[in-house]
Amino acid sequence: MAAYVASQIGQEAQSVQTTVAAFALLEAQPIPPKSPPPEGARVRMKKGLHLAMKAFYFGRGRLGAAG
C-alpha cells in the first residue's frame, strides 16, 4: 500500500514539474515589441493553459479520492 501511495505521489510530483517546465517555457519565449500575437495564437495559448490547469487539478482531486 505504501509503495502505491509513494508511486502516486511521485507521479503527481512529476506532473507538477512538467507543468512548471511548460510555464517556464512559455515565459521564456520572447514577445516581440509593439506587435501583439495574433488573436488565434492568444486564444490557443489560453486554451492550452486552461487544459493544463484543469488536468492538474483533476489529477490532484483523483489522487485525494483514491487515498
Buried (B, 14 or more C-beta within 10 A) or exposed (E): EEEEEEEBEEEBEEBEEEBEEEEEEEEEEEEEEEEEEEEEEEEEEEEEEEEBEEEBEEBEEEBEEEE
